[in-house]
């Protein structure tokens, strides 16, 4: 489990553009813009997008919208999906967060079971509450104060990148800056090279990651991951991925003002012997006044271990007398 959590952090950091460090002036300016939005007391967000799949004889389109609101400590988002053909029924997802606790509507999980053609697990079916609250155990162990301090700095993204990838990393994002507008265009080779460089940097910075994010890795775990990332087989795999993704592109355009932050991104994947997958997403984020977020009252609080048990095909149930706040 520790290795899985570590790899998840590494891959998330490697593939999420916003967390990558950089040293060019455009990247530094972009980081300052992001830092300014982080200082807003509250933000209202609206997202719309679509995903198209044309692969292995399957041709489907899914559109989605999301509306959210966030303050310094709490957030809420309501995400809805629609399949043009009506064959894929992705459930609505409502998410609340309060510090390290995340609340997700039970009906979302039930919808995922239905989508996969399975019956609900017995444990999930026995829950009467409308929301399942999970505490982020990773956040409990990480150096939260250190990370919060980073977000207050003008070059927050750069500093967070150093925390993830190491002080002496040479990862940079190829931003083209035009005033307060920032664009990126990457082909398959550029994307894979950037991700591979990020994965290696993370692996070689595992000692620091282990401390900052409380990964609980042993020296042996760290040595294994480092060896894998620096092995010649890794480079061979990178070249194979480039070949498989030839023709793929990633583009993004982000525009900042003193009271808004808008983004327009597209990903077009062409996978050899598989097909094409594309995603387009537009987001509008607006500086807002602080207002109260009413958290769900019909909820059951579970640990990650308890949730894993009730999600499995079993008869496991969770007593709801001590950790439930009813309507």
QUIWO-V356078 format. One record per residue. N is the residue number from 1. PHI is phi in whole degrees, -180 to 180 (* if undefined). Layout:
n-><N & N>
phi-><PHI & PHI>
This chain:
n-><1 & 2 & 3 & 4 & 5 & 6 & 7 & 8 & 9 & 10 & 11 & 12 & 13 & 14 & 15 & 16 & 17 & 18 & 19 & 20 & 21 & 22 & 23 & 24 & 25 & 26 & 27 & 28 & 29 & 30 & 31 & 32 & 33 & 34 & 35 & 36 & 37 & 38 & 39 & 40 & 41 & 42 & 43 & 44 & 45 & 46 & 47 & 48 & 49 & 50 & 51 & 52 & 53 & 54 & 55 & 56 & 57 & 58 & 59 & 60 & 61 & 62 & 63 & 64 & 65 & 66 & 67 & 68 & 69 & 70 & 71 & 72 & 73 & 74 & 75 & 76 & 77 & 78 & 79 & 80 & 81 & 82 & 83 & 84 & 85 & 86 & 87 & 88 & 89 & 90 & 91 & 92 & 93 & 94 & 95 & 96 & 97 & 98 & 99 & 100 & 101 & 102 & 103 & 104 & 105 & 106 & 107 & 108 & 109 & 110 & 111 & 112 & 113 & 114 & 115 & 116 & 117 & 118 & 119 & 120 & 121 & 122 & 123 & 124 & 125 & 126 & 127 & 128 & 129 & 130 & 131 & 132 & 133 & 134 & 135 & 136 & 137 & 138 & 139 & 140 & 141 & 142 & 143 & 144 & 145 & 146 & 147 & 148 & 149 & 150 & 151 & 152 & 153 & 154 & 155 & 156 & 157 & 158 & 159 & 160 & 161 & 162 & 163 & 164 & 165 & 166 & 167 & 168 & 169 & 170 & 171 & 172 & 173 & 174 & 175 & 176 & 177 & 178 & 179 & 180 & 181 & 182 & 183 & 184 & 185 & 186 & 187 & 188 & 189 & 190 & 191 & 192 & 193 & 194 & 195 & 196 & 197 & 198 & 199 & 200 & 201 & 202 & 203 & 204 & 205 & 206 & 207 & 208 & 209 & 210 & 211 & 212 & 213 & 214 & 215 & 216 & 217 & 218 & 219 & 220 & 221 & 222 & 223 & 224 & 225 & 226 & 227 & 228 & 229 & 230 & 231 & 232 & 233 & 234 & 235 & 236 & 237 & 238 & 239 & 240 & 241 & 242 & 243 & 244 & 245 & 246 & 247 & 248 & 249 & 250 & 251 & 252 & 253 & 254 & 255 & 256 & 257 & 258 & 259 & 260 & 261 & 262 & 263 & 264 & 265 & 266 & 267 & 268 & 269 & 270 & 271 & 272 & 273 & 274 & 275 & 276 & 277 & 278 & 279 & 280 & 281 & 282 & 283 & 284 & 285 & 286 & 287 & 288 & 289 & 290 & 291 & 292 & 293 & 294 & 295 & 296 & 297 & 298 & 299 & 300 & 301 & 302 & 303 & 304 & 305 & 306 & 307 & 308 & 309 & 310 & 311 & 312 & 313 & 314 & 315 & 316 & 317 & 318 & 319 & 320 & 321 & 322 & 323 & 324 & 325 & 326 & 327>
phi-><* & -63 & -65 & -63 & -65 & -64 & -63 & -63 & -65 & -62 & -69 & -62 & -65 & -70 & -101 & -97 & -56 & -65 & -101 & -79 & -81 & -169 & -130 & -73 & -64 & -63 & -66 & -63 & -64 & -62 & -61 & -64 & -63 & -62 & -62 & -65 & -68 & -68 & -83 & -60 & -70 & -155 & -139 & -105 & -126 & -135 & -130 & -142 & -169 & -151 & -125 & -117 & -122 & -136 & -149 & 50 & 82 & -103 & -132 & -140 & -129 & -124 & -104 & -148 & -135 & -145 & -125 & -145 & -148 & -142 & -112 & -63 & -113 & -130 & -156 & -147 & -146 & -120 & -116 & -122 & -125 & -144 & -98 & -55 & -82 & 82 & -80 & -107 & -110 & -85 & -72 & -66 & -120 & -115 & -126 & -118 & -133 & -140 & 66 & -93 & -103 & -119 & -111 & -129 & -61 & -60 & -62 & -65 & -64 & -62 & -66 & -66 & -62 & -63 & -63 & -86 & 82 & -105 & -81 & -56 & -66 & -60 & -62 & -68 & -63 & -79 & -77 & -95 & -74 & -85 & -128 & -110 & -104 & -121 & -96 & -75 & -67 & -64 & -64 & -64 & -96 & -76 & -80 & -62 & -62 & -65 & -69 & -62 & -63 & -64 & -67 & -87 & -87 & -59 & -104 & -55 & -64 & -63 & -66 & -67 & -61 & -66 & -64 & -80 & -103 & 102 & -61 & -104 & -71 & -115 & -78 & -137 & -103 & -80 & -68 & -111 & -100 & -134 & 67 & -106 & -108 & -127 & -123 & -137 & -134 & -127 & -93 & -61 & -62 & -65 & -64 & -67 & -61 & -65 & -66 & -64 & -63 & -67 & -62 & -64 & -63 & -61 & -61 & -77 & -112 & -63 & -59 & -70 & -62 & -61 & -79 & -68 & -110 & 49 & -74 & 71 & -81 & -85 & -60 & -67 & -59 & -61 & -62 & -64 & -67 & -61 & -62 & -65 & -72 & -105 & -77 & -62 & -62 & -62 & -65 & -63 & -63 & -59 & -65 & -64 & -65 & -59 & -63 & -67 & -103 & -53 & 97 & -78 & -143 & -133 & -134 & -150 & -136 & -128 & -124 & -112 & -130 & -68 & -129 & -153 & -146 & -116 & -136 & -139 & -129 & -144 & -127 & -122 & -103 & -117 & -106 & -56 & 62 & -130 & 144 & -123 & -135 & -131 & -140 & -123 & -147 & -119 & -133 & -123 & -122 & -124 & -63 & -134 & -82 & -74 & -140 & -72 & -106 & -86 & -76 & -58 & -99 & -89 & -149 & -126 & -94 & -128 & -80 & -60 & -67 & -64 & -65 & -62 & -68 & -73 & -80 & -76 & -68 & -155 & -105 & -63 & -129 & -117 & -63 & -109 & -89 & -110 & -119 & -119 & -111 & -79 & -60>
